[in-house]
Amino acid sequence: MTNTNYIEIIGLIAAFLTTAAFVPQAYKTWKTKDVSGLSLPMFSMFTVGILMWFTYGVLTNSLPIILANAVTGILSIMLLVFKIKYNNR
Amino acid sequence: MTNTNYIEIIGLIAAFLTTAAFVPQAYKTWKTKDVSGLSLPMFSMFTVGILMWFTYGVLTNSLPIILANAVTGILSIMLLVFKIKYNNR
């Protein structure tokens, strides 16, 4: 196994762990529609940050960064839409 | 400005945004000592993931990944110690 493969595997495990920790939280928020715990400015900042990480991953050809931030990015945008929708009621 | 500088700046902004979104949450948990919202297995997984991202950043010489995950890693370990401490009461 080359060094690059070894580094890539560490990145992929990291991507799996941090994404897997975020998914149940996002799912719970989605199911309960309880977005009261989310701060709109903070969560907007987080979502923009994730999209910039995704861009950084594409520009540096890093598969772990692309994968982790694609999944987290889609979930964040969904939660942000929820937050904006339910905030206005 | 070279392309590498341009990519690095995108990464640093991403690092700033996602870290800045995490800090107030960590600070609030620290102050209130209310760790009931944290799931121990999920948060342990997240913390290990952050430490692996840090390792990945070191191995790929990525300053944004190193910075973001150093700060988030330290805060996560502090919250994890809190969670274990207050869980046992």
Backbone of each chain as ProteinMPNN parsed JSONL, in Angstrom:
{"seq_chain_A": "MTNTNYIEIIGLIAAFLTTAAFVPQAYKTWKTKDVSGLSLPMFSMFTVGILMWFTYGVLTNSLPIILANAVTGILSIMLLVFKIKYNNR", "coords_chain_A": {"N_chain_A": [[0.85, -1.201, 0.0], [0.622, 2.176, -0.889], [1.908, 5.317, 0.461], [0.14, 7.402, -0.08], [-2.32, 6.119, -0.387], [-2.679, 5.219, 2.212], [-2.845, 7.627, 3.659], [-5.159, 8.615, 2.458], [-7.027, 6.757, 3.335], [-7.094, 7.259, 6.095], [-8.222, 9.813, 5.981], [-10.705, 9.16, 4.843], [-11.868, 7.576, 6.845], [-12.005, 9.494, 8.858], [-13.802, 11.252, 7.6], [-16.04, 9.596, 7.464], [-16.597, 9.196, 10.221], [-17.099, 11.837, 11.314], [-19.202, 12.649, 9.684], [-21.091, 10.641, 10.138], [-21.669, 11.168, 12.777], [-23.072, 13.48, 12.569], [-25.337, 12.967, 11.007], [-27.525, 11.54, 12.488], [-28.361, 13.577, 14.217], [-29.216, 15.522, 12.417], [-31.278, 14.062, 11.236], [-33.014, 13.667, 13.395], [-33.764, 16.316, 13.941], [-35.026, 16.86, 11.551], [-37.198, 15.03, 11.621], [-38.608, 15.724, 14.006], [-39.062, 18.331, 13.536], [-38.176, 20.263, 15.213], [-36.551, 23.019, 15.412], [-35.704, 24.82, 17.182], [-33.408, 24.775, 18.684], [-31.456, 25.53, 16.95], [-29.416, 28.186, 15.975], [-30.059, 30.759, 13.756], [-28.153, 32.645, 12.492], [-25.675, 31.4, 13.228], [-26.003, 28.814, 12.165], [-26.294, 29.368, 9.476], [-23.78, 30.379, 8.918], [-22.246, 28.109, 9.434], [-23.217, 26.421, 7.374], [-22.434, 27.808, 5.027], [-19.691, 27.646, 5.476], [-19.305, 24.835, 5.263], [-19.924, 24.484, 2.55], [-17.813, 25.893, 1.47], [-15.678, 24.321, 2.363], [-16.234, 22.077, 0.818], [-15.725, 23.13, -1.745], [-12.998, 23.66, -1.404], [-12.101, 21.021, -1.124], [-12.643, 20.032, -3.703], [-10.914, 21.662, -5.231], [-8.435, 20.884, -4.221], [-8.39, 18.287, -4.892], [-9.256, 16.333, -2.991], [-10.661, 13.486, -2.005], [-11.796, 12.545, 0.522], [-12.525, 15.016, 1.77], [-14.295, 16.075, -0.1], [-16.384, 14.112, -0.12], [-17.25, 14.043, 2.64], [-18.155, 16.684, 3.003], [-20.037, 16.988, 1.02], [-22.181, 15.338, 1.795], [-22.734, 16.374, 4.418], [-23.199, 19.009, 3.681], [-25.541, 18.892, 2.036], [-27.42, 17.985, 3.946], [-27.245, 20.106, 5.776], [-28.198, 22.279, 4.277], [-30.83, 21.443, 3.895], [-31.742, 21.511, 6.58], [-31.402, 24.198, 7.106], [-33.26, 25.364, 5.376], [-35.564, 24.381, 6.584], [-35.333, 25.667, 9.077], [-35.626, 28.373, 8.344], [-38.178, 28.303, 7.249], [-39.822, 27.431, 9.441], [-39.24, 29.305, 11.325], [-40.552, 31.532, 10.52], [-43.155, 31.279, 11.201]], "CA_chain_A": [[0.0, 0.0, 0.0], [1.414, 3.404, -0.944], [1.639, 6.323, 1.49], [-1.04, 8.181, -0.47], [-3.483, 5.306, -0.035], [-2.727, 5.191, 3.667], [-3.36, 8.945, 4.058], [-6.531, 8.71, 1.955], [-7.872, 5.914, 4.197], [-7.28, 8.029, 7.334], [-9.183, 10.864, 5.642], [-12.035, 8.582, 4.607], [-12.399, 7.185, 8.16], [-12.36, 10.778, 9.488], [-15.014, 11.721, 6.923], [-17.139, 8.728, 7.882], [-16.906, 9.415, 11.644], [-17.726, 13.141, 11.587], [-20.482, 12.689, 8.972], [-21.997, 9.717, 10.824], [-22.084, 11.804, 14.031], [-23.973, 14.592, 12.224], [-26.56, 12.469, 10.356], [-28.669, 11.298, 13.391], [-28.81, 14.875, 14.706], [-29.976, 16.124, 11.313], [-32.492, 13.241, 11.054], [-33.885, 13.959, 14.539], [-34.301, 17.666, 13.708], [-35.921, 16.718, 10.397], [-38.391, 14.291, 12.046], [-39.357, 16.446, 15.043], [-39.223, 19.714, 13.061], [-37.803, 21.161, 16.304], [-35.345, 23.741, 15.012], [-35.518, 25.89, 18.165], [-32.027, 24.729, 19.166], [-30.541, 26.055, 15.932], [-29.324, 29.632, 15.809], [-30.023, 31.014, 12.309], [-26.852, 33.168, 12.011], [-24.632, 30.383, 13.407], [-26.186, 27.683, 11.263], [-26.016, 29.88, 8.128], [-22.324, 30.463, 8.845], [-21.791, 26.72, 9.346], [-23.561, 25.887, 6.049], [-21.525, 28.451, 4.062], [-18.391, 27.034, 5.74], [-19.3, 23.48, 4.693], [-19.864, 24.628, 1.086], [-16.446, 26.308, 1.143], [-14.854, 23.115, 2.534], [-16.494, 21.257, -0.372], [-14.965, 23.783, -2.816], [-11.586, 23.408, -1.087], [-11.869, 19.607, -1.435], [-12.617, 19.899, -5.169], [-9.715, 22.34, -5.73], [-7.235, 20.155, -3.814], [-8.609, 16.876, -5.275], [-9.298, 15.481, -1.806], [-11.91, 12.717, -1.97], [-12.447, 12.575, 1.846], [-13.143, 16.321, 2.033], [-15.45, 16.187, -1.006], [-17.464, 13.225, 0.348], [-17.772, 14.476, 3.945], [-18.856, 17.963, 2.93], [-21.206, 16.844, 0.147], [-23.265, 14.797, 2.625], [-23.051, 17.357, 5.46], [-23.724, 20.197, 3.007], [-26.94, 18.655, 1.635], [-28.218, 17.941, 5.179], [-27.269, 21.456, 6.356], [-29.089, 23.127, 3.474], [-32.188, 21.011, 4.227], [-32.075, 22.019, 7.919], [-31.473, 25.656, 7.013], [-34.554, 25.646, 4.755], [-36.5, 24.099, 7.68], [-35.213, 26.72, 10.085], [-36.19, 29.602, 7.789], [-39.603, 28.039, 7.073], [-40.529, 27.349, 10.724], [-38.962, 30.558, 12.031], [-41.465, 32.569, 10.034], [-44.533, 30.992, 11.613]], "C_chain_A": [[0.888, 1.254, 0.0], [1.043, 4.336, 0.208], [0.37, 7.104, 1.206], [-2.314, 7.428, -0.115], [-3.747, 5.338, 1.458], [-3.307, 6.511, 4.204], [-4.835, 9.08, 3.676], [-7.489, 7.905, 2.849], [-8.121, 6.608, 5.536], [-8.33, 9.123, 7.106], [-10.596, 10.327, 5.478], [-12.675, 8.127, 5.921], [-12.837, 8.446, 8.92], [-13.675, 11.293, 8.925], [-16.221, 10.914, 7.376], [-17.572, 9.061, 9.311], [-17.625, 10.749, 11.89], [-19.083, 13.257, 10.872], [-21.509, 11.839, 9.708], [-22.486, 10.308, 12.143], [-23.11, 12.906, 13.767], [-25.338, 14.098, 11.717], [-27.724, 12.232, 11.343], [-29.246, 12.597, 13.956], [-29.686, 15.56, 13.665], [-31.311, 15.394, 11.127], [-33.507, 13.552, 12.147], [-34.56, 15.323, 14.348], [-35.331, 17.637, 12.585], [-37.258, 16.113, 10.822], [-39.252, 15.117, 12.998], [-39.711, 17.859, 14.6], [-38.91, 20.72, 14.163], [-36.459, 21.822, 15.978], [-35.022, 24.857, 16.007], [-34.072, 25.946, 18.679], [-31.02, 25.307, 18.179], [-30.574, 27.573, 15.897], [-29.16, 29.916, 14.326], [-28.688, 31.599, 11.839], [-25.729, 32.134, 12.093], [-24.75, 29.277, 12.368], [-25.971, 28.105, 9.803], [-24.511, 29.907, 7.894], [-21.731, 29.064, 8.649], [-22.022, 26.173, 7.933], [-22.663, 26.488, 4.967], [-20.119, 27.853, 4.216], [-18.264, 25.653, 5.122], [-19.193, 23.547, 3.168], [-18.467, 25.077, 0.643], [-15.45, 25.162, 1.347], [-14.995, 22.205, 1.313], [-15.677, 21.804, -1.556], [-13.469, 23.528, -2.645], [-11.205, 21.957, -1.433], [-11.764, 19.365, -2.934], [-11.306, 20.476, -5.711], [-8.422, 21.61, -5.351], [-7.329, 18.667, -4.157], [-8.598, 15.937, -4.07], [-10.657, 14.786, -1.695], [-12.567, 12.743, -0.59], [-13.166, 13.892, 2.119], [-14.382, 16.516, 1.163], [-16.63, 15.376, -0.471], [-18.102, 13.742, 1.636], [-18.637, 15.719, 3.798], [-20.011, 17.953, 1.939], [-22.389, 16.391, 0.991], [-23.702, 15.833, 3.672], [-23.677, 18.613, 4.853], [-25.183, 20.05, 2.63], [-27.846, 18.681, 2.872], [-28.344, 19.338, 5.794], [-28.226, 22.365, 5.606], [-30.546, 22.766, 3.775], [-32.626, 21.581, 5.585], [-32.221, 23.539, 7.923], [-32.809, 26.088, 6.408], [-35.659, 25.464, 5.803], [-36.534, 25.242, 8.669], [-35.888, 28.012, 9.605], [-37.718, 29.481, 7.676], [-40.351, 28.11, 8.414], [-40.294, 28.562, 11.606], [-40.002, 31.615, 11.71], [-42.902, 32.344, 10.471], [-44.891, 31.712, 12.892]], "O_chain_A": [[1.805, 1.364, 0.814], [0.004, 4.17, 0.846], [-0.387, 7.434, 2.119], [-3.271, 8.013, 0.392], [-4.887, 5.467, 1.905], [-4.157, 6.504, 5.094], [-5.649, 9.584, 4.45], [-8.621, 8.324, 3.087], [-9.233, 6.556, 6.061], [-9.214, 9.329, 7.938], [-11.564, 10.95, 5.915], [-13.885, 8.272, 6.101], [-13.898, 8.467, 9.543], [-14.557, 11.718, 9.672], [-17.289, 11.468, 7.639], [-18.764, 9.193, 9.587], [-18.638, 10.79, 12.589], [-20.005, 13.887, 11.39], [-22.655, 12.252, 9.886], [-23.59, 9.995, 12.588], [-23.919, 13.228, 14.637], [-26.364, 14.73, 11.967], [-28.833, 12.687, 11.062], [-30.456, 12.715, 14.151], [-30.747, 16.102, 13.978], [-32.342, 16.023, 10.891], [-34.701, 13.685, 11.88], [-35.763, 15.469, 14.563], [-36.367, 18.298, 12.655], [-38.319, 16.607, 10.441], [-40.468, 15.206, 12.829], [-40.558, 18.512, 15.21], [-39.313, 21.881, 14.084], [-35.391, 21.266, 16.23], [-34.191, 25.724, 15.737], [-33.574, 27.006, 19.057], [-29.865, 25.546, 18.532], [-31.644, 28.173, 15.801], [-28.245, 29.392, 13.691], [-28.128, 31.096, 10.865], [-24.932, 31.996, 11.165], [-23.761, 28.853, 11.771], [-25.521, 27.303, 8.985], [-24.023, 29.518, 6.833], [-20.843, 28.858, 7.822], [-21.138, 25.539, 7.358], [-22.184, 25.77, 4.089], [-19.439, 27.585, 3.225], [-17.237, 25.328, 4.526], [-18.462, 22.766, 2.56], [-17.995, 24.69, -0.426], [-14.485, 25.04, 0.591], [-14.015, 21.636, 0.833], [-15.024, 21.046, -2.274], [-12.764, 23.221, -3.606], [-10.125, 21.702, -1.966], [-10.916, 18.599, -3.392], [-10.657, 19.855, -6.553], [-7.426, 21.7, -6.069], [-6.466, 17.879, -3.77], [-7.997, 14.864, -4.125], [-11.661, 15.404, -1.343], [-13.779, 12.941, -0.507], [-14.283, 13.896, 2.637], [-15.393, 17.052, 1.619], [-17.746, 15.887, -0.377], [-19.323, 13.869, 1.728], [-19.714, 15.81, 4.387], [-20.882, 18.82, 2.004], [-23.47, 16.976, 0.921], [-24.889, 16.133, 3.797], [-24.579, 19.209, 5.442], [-25.983, 20.956, 2.863], [-28.902, 19.313, 2.86], [-29.413, 19.714, 6.275], [-28.976, 23.129, 6.214], [-31.398, 23.647, 3.897], [-33.746, 22.074, 5.722], [-33.05, 24.096, 8.644], [-33.419, 27.054, 6.865], [-36.574, 26.282, 5.9], [-37.597, 25.726, 9.055], [-36.621, 28.658, 10.353], [-38.451, 30.426, 7.967], [-41.386, 28.768, 8.514], [-41.064, 28.819, 12.531], [-40.295, 32.485, 12.53], [-43.778, 33.143, 10.142], [-46.014, 31.581, 13.38]]}, "seq_chain_B": "MTNTNYIEIIGLIAAFLTTAAFVPQAYKTWKTKDVSGLSLPMFSMFTVGILMWFTYGVLTNSLPIILANAVTGILSIMLLVFKIKYNNR", "coords_chain_B": {"N_chain_B": [[-1.188, 36.751, -7.148], [-0.794, 33.356, -6.435], [-2.297, 30.239, -7.576], [-2.31, 28.362, -5.547], [-2.246, 29.892, -3.21], [-4.735, 31.101, -3.421], [-6.463, 28.892, -3.245], [-5.767, 28.073, -0.667], [-6.681, 30.23, 0.831], [-9.466, 30.027, 0.49], [-9.824, 27.625, 1.88], [-9.008, 28.453, 4.444], [-10.949, 30.36, 5.088], [-13.179, 28.691, 5.102], [-12.426, 27.048, 7.252], [-12.434, 28.944, 9.313], [-15.187, 29.665, 9.35], [-16.657, 27.238, 9.928], [-15.479, 26.527, 12.354], [-15.956, 28.789, 13.927], [-18.689, 28.605, 14.111], [-18.996, 26.46, 15.749], [-17.744, 27.088, 18.167], [-19.361, 28.916, 19.92], [-21.411, 27.187, 20.667], [-20.019, 25.181, 22.015], [-18.999, 26.762, 24.07], [-21.333, 27.574, 25.377], [-22.317, 25.109, 26.308], [-20.227, 24.497, 27.99], [-20.402, 26.569, 29.919], [-23.051, 26.3, 30.968], [-22.97, 23.732, 31.743], [-24.712, 21.877, 30.812], [-24.999, 18.98, 29.48], [-26.822, 17.279, 28.534], [-27.94, 17.204, 26.019], [-26.018, 16.052, 24.478], [-25.073, 13.082, 22.916], [-23.314, 10.4, 24.18], [-22.001, 8.18, 22.719], [-22.193, 9.187, 20.053], [-20.883, 11.652, 20.261], [-18.366, 10.88, 21.064], [-17.551, 9.511, 18.801], [-17.549, 11.624, 16.967], [-15.476, 13.186, 18.089], [-13.224, 11.477, 17.856], [-13.23, 11.356, 15.074], [-12.617, 14.061, 14.441], [-10.002, 14.204, 15.47], [-8.81, 12.441, 13.706], [-9.153, 13.832, 11.305], [-7.461, 15.953, 11.871], [-4.99, 14.586, 11.904], [-4.98, 13.78, 9.215], [-4.802, 16.301, 8.019], [-2.232, 17.075, 8.874], [-0.678, 15.101, 7.602], [-1.197, 15.66, 4.921], [-0.22, 18.163, 4.707], [-1.981, 20.375, 5.04], [-2.808, 23.461, 5.975], [-5.366, 24.787, 6.57], [-6.978, 22.561, 7.335], [-5.532, 21.548, 9.503], [-5.605, 23.734, 11.347], [-8.422, 24.185, 11.743], [-9.227, 21.731, 12.842], [-7.613, 21.444, 15.037], [-8.497, 23.433, 16.849], [-11.292, 22.736, 17.048], [-10.945, 20.118, 17.905], [-9.681, 20.342, 20.469], [-11.73, 21.674, 21.9], [-13.766, 19.74, 21.646], [-12.699, 17.557, 23.051], [-12.628, 18.662, 25.619], [-15.41, 18.987, 26.053], [-16.196, 16.351, 25.93], [-14.932, 15.243, 28.15], [-16.342, 16.622, 30.11], [-18.914, 15.57, 29.605], [-18.582, 12.861, 30.279], [-17.88, 13.142, 32.951], [-20.188, 14.423, 34.113], [-22.149, 12.691, 33.421], [-21.852, 10.567, 35.046], [-22.959, 11.176, 37.443]], "CA_chain_B": [[-1.487, 35.676, -6.216], [-0.778, 32.046, -7.08], [-3.475, 29.4, -7.395], [-2.226, 27.699, -4.252], [-2.666, 30.89, -2.232], [-6.173, 31.282, -3.618], [-7.096, 27.691, -2.672], [-5.506, 28.099, 0.779], [-7.562, 31.241, 1.44], [-10.802, 29.412, 0.548], [-9.768, 26.669, 2.992], [-8.924, 29.162, 5.729], [-12.282, 30.945, 5.363], [-14.011, 27.541, 5.474], [-12.012, 26.66, 8.601], [-12.924, 29.971, 10.23], [-16.657, 29.64, 9.442], [-17.177, 26.056, 10.637], [-14.989, 26.57, 13.735], [-16.666, 29.874, 14.601], [-20.067, 28.155, 14.368], [-18.93, 25.437, 16.796], [-17.248, 27.66, 19.423], [-20.39, 29.387, 20.867], [-22.125, 26.007, 21.148], [-19.135, 24.571, 23.004], [-18.92, 27.687, 25.189], [-22.629, 27.506, 26.07], [-22.331, 23.826, 27.012], [-19.215, 24.633, 29.038], [-20.925, 27.477, 30.936], [-24.272, 25.78, 31.599], [-22.693, 22.339, 32.11], [-25.833, 21.058, 30.357], [-24.507, 18.087, 28.429], [-27.881, 16.295, 28.29], [-28.189, 17.134, 24.583], [-24.941, 15.323, 23.797], [-25.075, 11.625, 23.007], [-21.92, 9.999, 24.417], [-21.387, 7.458, 21.583], [-22.092, 10.072, 18.881], [-19.899, 12.696, 20.47], [-17.064, 10.198, 21.06], [-17.288, 9.247, 17.384], [-17.228, 12.919, 16.391], [-14.167, 13.615, 18.585], [-12.225, 10.635, 17.182], [-13.223, 11.825, 13.683], [-11.891, 15.342, 14.395], [-8.574, 13.907, 15.658], [-8.328, 11.826, 12.465], [-9.05, 14.946, 10.339], [-6.233, 16.666, 12.227], [-3.905, 13.737, 11.391], [-5.05, 13.889, 7.749], [-4.281, 17.638, 7.703], [-0.778, 17.048, 9.063], [-0.092, 14.227, 6.575], [-1.33, 16.278, 3.593], [0.286, 19.542, 4.832], [-3.044, 21.35, 4.804], [-2.948, 24.372, 7.108], [-6.764, 24.978, 6.999], [-7.487, 21.37, 8.032], [-4.842, 21.479, 10.796], [-6.121, 24.786, 12.237], [-9.833, 23.959, 12.078], [-9.424, 20.547, 13.667], [-6.924, 21.649, 16.316], [-9.428, 24.171, 17.72], [-12.475, 21.908, 17.294], [-10.497, 18.944, 18.656], [-9.478, 20.711, 21.879], [-13.056, 21.933, 22.468], [-14.499, 18.475, 21.7], [-12.155, 16.746, 24.142], [-13.115, 19.287, 26.853], [-16.834, 18.67, 26.213], [-16.294, 14.911, 26.152], [-14.561, 15.054, 29.564], [-17.531, 17.116, 30.814], [-20.014, 14.62, 29.416], [-18.272, 11.651, 31.055], [-17.897, 13.559, 34.357], [-21.546, 14.711, 34.584], [-22.962, 11.506, 33.143], [-21.665, 9.586, 36.111], [-23.556, 11.63, 38.699]], "C_chain_B": [[-1.508, 34.332, -6.963], [-2.078, 31.304, -6.815], [-3.502, 28.757, -6.023], [-2.673, 28.642, -3.139], [-4.182, 31.044, -2.221], [-6.941, 30.116, -2.986], [-6.963, 27.703, -1.145], [-6.432, 29.095, 1.487], [-8.995, 30.725, 1.528], [-10.871, 28.441, 1.734], [-9.753, 27.358, 4.347], [-10.25, 29.823, 6.1], [-13.24, 29.831, 5.799], [-13.719, 27.13, 6.915], [-12.547, 27.649, 9.627], [-14.434, 29.84, 10.444], [-17.166, 28.433, 10.239], [-16.697, 26.038, 12.093], [-15.753, 27.616, 14.528], [-18.11, 29.482, 14.92], [-20.103, 27.161, 15.523], [-18.588, 26.036, 18.161], [-18.362, 28.125, 20.384], [-21.185, 28.229, 21.467], [-21.319, 25.333, 22.264], [-19.067, 25.438, 24.26], [-20.188, 27.627, 26.043], [-22.708, 26.221, 26.908], [-21.383, 23.872, 28.204], [-19.758, 25.431, 30.221], [-22.094, 26.863, 31.706], [-24.045, 24.384, 32.176], [-23.853, 21.409, 31.732], [-25.386, 20.21, 29.162], [-25.558, 17.036, 28.057], [-28.163, 16.128, 26.79], [-27.133, 16.359, 23.815], [-25.102, 13.823, 23.996], [-23.619, 11.171, 23.117], [-21.312, 9.217, 23.244], [-21.169, 8.348, 20.368], [-20.96, 11.072, 19.059], [-18.485, 12.119, 20.546], [-16.618, 9.964, 19.619], [-16.829, 10.528, 16.688], [-15.811, 13.348, 16.787], [-13.039, 12.801, 17.946], [-12.095, 11.071, 15.713], [-12.421, 13.107, 13.524], [-10.378, 15.103, 14.541], [-7.982, 13.242, 14.415], [-8.23, 12.854, 11.34], [-7.768, 15.728, 10.588], [-5.013, 15.908, 11.679], [-3.824, 13.835, 9.866], [-4.476, 15.236, 7.288], [-2.77, 17.701, 7.818], [-0.12, 16.264, 7.922], [-0.174, 14.834, 5.176], [-0.824, 17.725, 3.597], [-0.781, 20.587, 4.532], [-3.263, 22.212, 6.049], [-4.407, 24.567, 7.529], [-7.287, 23.788, 7.801], [-6.847, 21.251, 9.412], [-5.443, 22.481, 11.781], [-7.542, 24.488, 12.707], [-9.972, 22.821, 13.082], [-8.621, 20.59, 14.963], [-7.879, 22.328, 17.295], [-10.634, 23.302, 18.086], [-12.118, 20.687, 18.138], [-10.335, 19.229, 20.138], [-10.835, 20.923, 22.565], [-13.849, 20.634, 22.637], [-14.023, 17.611, 22.854], [-12.624, 17.308, 25.486], [-14.58, 18.915, 27.101], [-17.034, 17.182, 26.519], [-15.961, 14.58, 27.606], [-15.731, 15.484, 30.453], [-18.653, 16.098, 30.791], [-19.8, 13.387, 30.291], [-18.375, 11.96, 32.557], [-19.335, 13.714, 34.872], [-22.52, 13.572, 34.327], [-22.961, 10.553, 34.32], [-22.304, 9.999, 37.432], [-24.958, 11.099, 38.872]], "O_chain_B": [[-2.164, 34.199, -7.996], [-2.861, 31.685, -5.944], [-4.559, 28.618, -5.407], [-3.396, 28.235, -2.23], [-4.816, 31.108, -1.168], [-7.934, 30.318, -2.288], [-7.91, 27.389, -0.425], [-6.906, 28.839, 2.594], [-9.672, 30.957, 2.529], [-11.842, 28.433, 2.49], [-10.406, 26.906, 5.288], [-10.635, 29.848, 7.269], [-14.013, 30.0, 6.741], [-14.636, 26.894, 7.702], [-13.051, 27.255, 10.679], [-14.909, 29.895, 11.578], [-18.009, 28.584, 11.123], [-17.426, 25.584, 12.975], [-16.153, 27.37, 15.666], [-18.688, 29.973, 15.889], [-21.122, 27.031, 16.201], [-19.073, 25.564, 19.189], [-18.32, 27.768, 21.561], [-21.584, 28.279, 22.631], [-21.859, 24.966, 23.309], [-19.075, 24.923, 25.378], [-20.122, 27.63, 27.273], [-23.116, 26.251, 28.069], [-21.689, 23.36, 29.28], [-19.601, 25.033, 31.375], [-22.127, 26.898, 32.936], [-24.831, 23.909, 32.997], [-23.967, 20.302, 32.256], [-25.393, 20.654, 28.014], [-25.264, 16.053, 27.377], [-28.572, 15.056, 26.344], [-27.321, 16.041, 22.64], [-25.251, 13.355, 25.125], [-22.791, 11.503, 22.27], [-20.21, 9.55, 22.807], [-20.12, 8.293, 19.725], [-20.178, 11.316, 18.139], [-17.521, 12.773, 20.147], [-15.46, 10.189, 19.268], [-15.86, 10.529, 15.929], [-15.038, 13.811, 15.949], [-12.019, 13.36, 17.541], [-10.989, 11.145, 15.178], [-11.634, 13.236, 12.586], [-9.575, 15.712, 13.834], [-6.809, 13.44, 14.098], [-7.328, 12.769, 10.505], [-7.074, 16.119, 9.65], [-4.123, 16.502, 11.071], [-2.738, 13.957, 9.299], [-3.756, 15.302, 6.292], [-2.098, 18.299, 6.977], [0.873, 16.71, 7.347], [0.679, 14.559, 4.332], [-0.98, 18.436, 2.604], [-0.513, 21.573, 3.845], [-3.826, 21.756, 7.044], [-4.693, 24.522, 8.725], [-7.954, 23.966, 8.819], [-7.519, 20.899, 10.381], [-5.757, 22.125, 12.917], [-7.836, 24.53, 13.901], [-10.73, 22.919, 14.047], [-8.92, 19.844, 15.895], [-8.054, 21.869, 18.424], [-10.965, 23.144, 19.261], [-12.902, 20.27, 18.991], [-10.794, 18.453, 20.975], [-11.068, 20.421, 23.665], [-14.526, 20.445, 23.649], [-14.83, 17.002, 23.557], [-12.976, 16.549, 26.388], [-14.953, 18.568, 28.221], [-17.932, 16.809, 27.274], [-16.62, 13.744, 28.224], [-16.069, 14.805, 31.422], [-19.264, 15.799, 31.817], [-20.723, 12.925, 30.961], [-18.887, 11.153, 33.333], [-19.668, 13.199, 35.94], [-23.585, 13.499, 34.941], [-23.927, 9.83, 34.562], [-22.211, 9.277, 38.425], [-25.607, 11.386, 39.877]]}, "name": "protein", "num_of_chains": 2, "seq": "MTNTNYIEIIGLIAAFLTTAAFVPQAYKTWKTKDVSGLSLPMFSMFTVGILMWFTYGVLTNSLPIILANAVTGILSIMLLVFKIKYNNRMTNTNYIEIIGLIAAFLTTAAFVPQAYKTWKTKDVSGLSLPMFSMFTVGILMWFTYGVLTNSLPIILANAVTGILSIMLLVFKIKYNNR"}
